[in-house]
Amino acid sequence: MSTTDVQPHARTDTPPRVRLCRRVPRAGGACALVAVLNALAWALITPPFEVPDETQHFSYTQTIVEAGRLPRPLAIPSQSPEEREVTKALDLASVGGNPVGRPPWTRNEAARLHAVLDSGLSRIPPGGFSNVTNYPPLYYAAEAVPYLAARDGSIFDRLMAMRILSALLSGVTVLMTFLFLRELLPGTPWAWTAGALVAAVQPTFGFVSGGVNNDVGLWTASAIVFWLLARVFRRGLNAPRALALGLALGTGVCVKPNLLGFFPGIALGLLVLIARAGRSRRRTALGSAALTALGIAAPIGIVLAINVGFDRPLWTGGDPTKPVTSVSTTWTGLLSYFWQSYLPRLWFLKDQVHEYVLWTDWFKGFVGRFGWLDTTWRPWVYDLALGVFTGIACLVAAELAKQHAALRARAGEFATYFSMTIGLLAMIAAAGYSYRLSTDFAFEQARYLLPLLPLYAALIALAARGAGRRWGPAAGAVMVVLALGHGLFAQLLVVSRFYG
Amino acid sequence: MATTLTLVIAALAVVLSQSAPRLIVSQRVAPLNPVALLKPGSTGCQLARAVPPGTGRLKISAYRQESQTPPLEAMVRAVTGETSRGRIPGGWSNGPISIPVAVPRPGPHLICFHNLGTTSAVLAGRLSRPQRSMRIGGTPAAGRVSVAFLSGEPRSWWRLSGSIERRLAVTAPLGLGRAAVWVALALVLLGWVLAIRLALGMRDPL
């Protein structure tokens, strides 16, 4: 882990926009393009509304465009007659969770579906409650643009246009991941490419990025945050960087509030940076940290004002379709659940999850679980993946052991990333705890971990470096090919699930 | 890297060349609940409105009740009275099983499963009203058994590509129609070429 600084960029007379383009490395742009191509392929092969919660996410944007308002937590339907009838014709309820259920493909089924498409049903949703209503509107407002662009087309055309935006966002996520690796491991350019490419074709990332889901926007915001944070650790905290970091965080929270889980880690990072600034520059560093707070507050403030303007609850409005029941949550229960959500249950803890979640939900979900989580690999594939990831973990451990001096020198930075990770995991566990108590269903899905995609890419880059200077690039290339194969087989799995 | 790439491509070729009986139409009844208990010697029957042409196997989800799984016989009878039968020996594993039955003609059929063994078997399906449920010895079971119709002859993914192209076209967006699957394939190939070029360019400059 080198701490080598990059050469300062030469000043030129070229216009700022051209300079910005030149500052994006070609390899980074190419990795982003791989991610976009991959997500577009996923968008084409995944049947309409077969990405988790895609019906509700689509409905949110349709409410914005067609009804000119935001959905509200009211006990009225959320979907437009058009979406409701099309999903009925697609028989989503019978396909999801049914291993022998398929989307319409016979001539009769297709004729019935096209009759619904041509029937001119109202596109205006009543705008009531769904499980996404309480999310802030930023991602959905952005999705309104492609929706409008394809407004003359069928519901499938509009959905595809929205999926294209998600695919483009996945490209931004991978570009930011590449740039994060560039800041994190400045002495090993080839490792940036290896890490970013493996992230770009990760199947869960590609699958959801080929659908309409605000997680895609969350991952983009998170990757920007990681990049900016690595940048301030490497280049110092100044006003523009601090403000940009705050704006990225605030905007991310306005896409999906899960990003709040990063806040304790970010606070720790800012404290480290302020302490590192020294007495002479402490006041400047404090001012910059204040700018970060301002940057966070600005987008959140705008969203709060929008919520008030559209007669929505200030932040979240609960679920009006369910009776208010008093689920008794306790701090000890939450802590126990947090532990069991990620680690083996200790003998003195009450069994709250009934399974080993790290394996059943996180690992298997990361390796691949598609559709409405009903499309899985055969069991031996997960065992094989465990072997591959164990090998990668050994290489990472070898590299970290080699670089312990550099690790110590950058302890504050790594403690920040670690705290961000713990914060996100705690945030997911807190949501899962109350969900399990009230429904007894599992809440955990691997996609919730993907705000940490840049760290996954960093582990891949470290693993490649762990193979040594001579074999490192070859190890990186092998991991890229394995990841490409993994992604392609995942796509074939989905094709066979829905069309085979 | 070349070795890994060769291995991945070889694995892909093997998977795509594997032949097996394939699903002909969607089966909307999910095998989610244990709905019919077939005791030794008993027969359960239900009506299927449309058995598709080309059906050569019936796929059900069956589970053992005791230590051994019994031999099962499937019988399909068309409205014309034509009947065909097929069976699988005992010893099958819990979960999906397929029984070879040559269906003489498409259309509505009575589908029956007969337990030929000395132990019971449970068939999975969905809880439903008695009118739609399987009947065992004239008594309605708890629900309708999930019966999927598979092709008689095994088909590889290569042979299935035309069907996939047609099936994907039903919901294909932006006027892509039957080209949708090929556009997706082209995008994947382009991504692969780009990624491999990038991977080949990874060098340690020091």
Chai-1 contact restraints between the chains, C-beta under 6 A:
chainA,res_idxA,chainB,res_idxB,connection_type,confidence,min_distance_angstrom,max_distance_angstrom,comment,restraint_id
A,A30,B,L194,contact,1.0,0.0,6.0,A-B,restraint_1
A,A30,B,L198,contact,1.0,0.0,6.0,A-B,restraint_2
A,V34,B,G191,contact,1.0,0.0,6.0,A-B,restraint_3
A,V34,B,L194,contact,1.0,0.0,6.0,A-B,restraint_4
A,V34,B,A195,contact,1.0,0.0,6.0,A-B,restraint_5
A,L37,B,L187,contact,1.0,0.0,6.0,A-B,restraint_6
A,L37,B,L190,contact,1.0,0.0,6.0,A-B,restraint_7
A,L37,B,G191,contact,1.0,0.0,6.0,A-B,restraint_8
A,N38,B,G191,contact,1.0,0.0,6.0,A-B,restraint_9
A,L40,B,L187,contact,1.0,0.0,6.0,A-B,restraint_10
A,A41,B,A184,contact,1.0,0.0,6.0,A-B,restraint_11
A,A41,B,L187,contact,1.0,0.0,6.0,A-B,restraint_12
A,A41,B,V188,contact,1.0,0.0,6.0,A-B,restraint_13
A,L44,B,A180,contact,1.0,0.0,6.0,A-B,restraint_14
A,L44,B,A184,contact,1.0,0.0,6.0,A-B,restraint_15
A,I45,B,A184,contact,1.0,0.0,6.0,A-B,restraint_16
A,P47,B,T171,contact,1.0,0.0,6.0,A-B,restraint_17
A,P48,B,T171,contact,1.0,0.0,6.0,A-B,restraint_18
A,S94,B,R28,contact,1.0,0.0,6.0,A-B,restraint_19
A,N98,B,A30,contact,1.0,0.0,6.0,A-B,restraint_20
A,V100,B,Q27,contact,1.0,0.0,6.0,A-B,restraint_21
A,V100,B,A148,contact,1.0,0.0,6.0,A-B,restraint_22
A,G101,B,S26,contact,1.0,0.0,6.0,A-B,restraint_23
A,R102,B,S26,contact,1.0,0.0,6.0,A-B,restraint_24
A,P104,B,V170,contact,1.0,0.0,6.0,A-B,restraint_25
A,W105,B,R167,contact,1.0,0.0,6.0,A-B,restraint_26
A,W105,B,V170,contact,1.0,0.0,6.0,A-B,restraint_27
A,T106,B,V25,contact,1.0,0.0,6.0,A-B,restraint_28
A,A110,B,V170,contact,1.0,0.0,6.0,A-B,restraint_29
A,F156,B,T171,contact,1.0,0.0,6.0,A-B,restraint_30
A,F156,B,P173,contact,1.0,0.0,6.0,A-B,restraint_31
A,D157,B,P173,contact,1.0,0.0,6.0,A-B,restraint_32
A,D157,B,L174,contact,1.0,0.0,6.0,A-B,restraint_33
A,M160,B,P173,contact,1.0,0.0,6.0,A-B,restraint_34
A,M160,B,L174,contact,1.0,0.0,6.0,A-B,restraint_35
A,W190,B,M202,contact,1.0,0.0,6.0,A-B,restraint_36
A,T193,B,L198,contact,1.0,0.0,6.0,A-B,restraint_37
A,T193,B,M202,contact,1.0,0.0,6.0,A-B,restraint_38
A,L197,B,A195,contact,1.0,0.0,6.0,A-B,restraint_39
A,R469,B,D204,contact,1.0,0.0,6.0,A-B,restraint_40
A,P473,B,M202,contact,1.0,0.0,6.0,A-B,restraint_41
A,P473,B,R203,contact,1.0,0.0,6.0,A-B,restraint_42
A,P473,B,D204,contact,1.0,0.0,6.0,A-B,restraint_43
A,G476,B,M202,contact,1.0,0.0,6.0,A-B,restraint_44
A,A477,B,M1,contact,1.0,0.0,6.0,A-B,restraint_45
A,A477,B,A199,contact,1.0,0.0,6.0,A-B,restraint_46
A,A477,B,M202,contact,1.0,0.0,6.0,A-B,restraint_47
A,V478,B,M1,contact,1.0,0.0,6.0,A-B,restraint_48
A,V478,B,T4,contact,1.0,0.0,6.0,A-B,restraint_49
A,V480,B,A199,contact,1.0,0.0,6.0,A-B,restraint_50
A,V481,B,M1,contact,1.0,0.0,6.0,A-B,restraint_51
A,V481,B,T4,contact,1.0,0.0,6.0,A-B,restraint_52
A,V481,B,L5,contact,1.0,0.0,6.0,A-B,restraint_53
A,L484,B,W192,contact,1.0,0.0,6.0,A-B,restraint_54
A,L484,B,A195,contact,1.0,0.0,6.0,A-B,restraint_55
A,G485,B,V8,contact,1.0,0.0,6.0,A-B,restraint_56
A,Y499,B,I164,contact,1.0,0.0,6.0,A-B,restraint_57
A,Y499,B,R167,contact,1.0,0.0,6.0,A-B,restraint_58
A,Y499,B,L168,contact,1.0,0.0,6.0,A-B,restraint_59
